[in-house]
């Protein structure tokens, strides 16, 4: 069984940065295909980024150029470096691997 734990959220001013972590516990074969998503208040959950095979990276258009996804296989951790944060980036950020989801971490960027 796999568990995912997110951390690193917080309150940051517009233009600031945060780095989120998603650490996998249990029988995860690979950190490839771990994905980040977010859900803003009152909105649907949306996909943000994916850590693909051979360390490939994939981003939604809304974060491309500002967010960077990376991974550390030894630590079973995928990171989401978020730069130039905007108020519209506010929400709960989740990571997933297949059907497994973490509990989420709150990111708040005030107006």
N, C-alpha and C positions, 0 to 999 in steps of 0.2 A: 504494500500500500504506500502511496506517495502523499506527502503533505507539502504544501507550499506556504511559506511565510514571507509576507512583504514587510518592509520597514523603510524608514527614511522620509516619510511624509512630514509635513509641517506647514507653518505659515511663512510665506516669503513675499517680499514686495515685488511689484512689477519690474521686469528686467532682471530679476534675480535668478538663482539656480538652486536646484536640488538634485540629489542622486538617490534614486530608489533602488532597493535591493529585493530580489526574490530568491529565497534560498529553498532548495528542495531537500526534503528528508524522506528516507525510505528507499524503496527499490526503484529509483529512477534510473533508466538505462543511459540516458543522455540528456543534457540540458538543451539539445537542439529542439526547436519548435516550442520553446517556452515563449509565451506571448504576453504582452501588456495590453490592458484595456482600461478604460476609465468611464465613470458615470457621473455626469454633472447633475446637480439638483434638478429634479423634475424632467430629466431627459433619459433617453435610452442609453444603455451601455454601448460604447463604441470601441472598436479595435484601434490600437495606437501603434504597436510595433511588434515585430517577430524576430527572434534570434533563430536563424535558419541553419541548415546543414553547412558544414565547412566554414563556419563562422560568417555566413552571409547574413545580411541585415535587411529588414524590410520595414517601411514606414507608411503610415497613412499620410495623405497630403496635408492634413491639418497640423502635423508636427514636423514634417520633413524640413531639415535644415536647422532645427532648434533642438531636437531630441536625438540622443545617440544610445543605441542599445549595444550591450557587450556582455560577454560571459566569461566565467572562470570555471573550467570543468572540475578542477581539484576541489574548489569550494562549493560546487554544485549551485552556483549562484549566477543569476542574470541581473544585470544592472540596467537602469534607465537613467541616463544623465539628461537632465532637463535644463536647458538654458533659455535665456530671454523669456522668462515665464510671463504670461498674460492673465488677466482676470478670467478669461474664458477657459483657461487650463484648470480652473478649480474643479475639484471632484474627488471621488474615491477611486483610487488606482488599484487595479487587481492584476495579478498574473495568473496564467493558466497553463496547464500542460495536459493535452487531451481533455478528458472530462473533469479533471481536477482543478479546483480554483482555490486561491488563497482567500483570506478574510478581508483583504483590502487595507489600504493606508490612505489617510486623508491628506490632500494637498489643497491649500487655500492661498489664493493670490487675490488680495483685496483690490477694489477699484481705486 
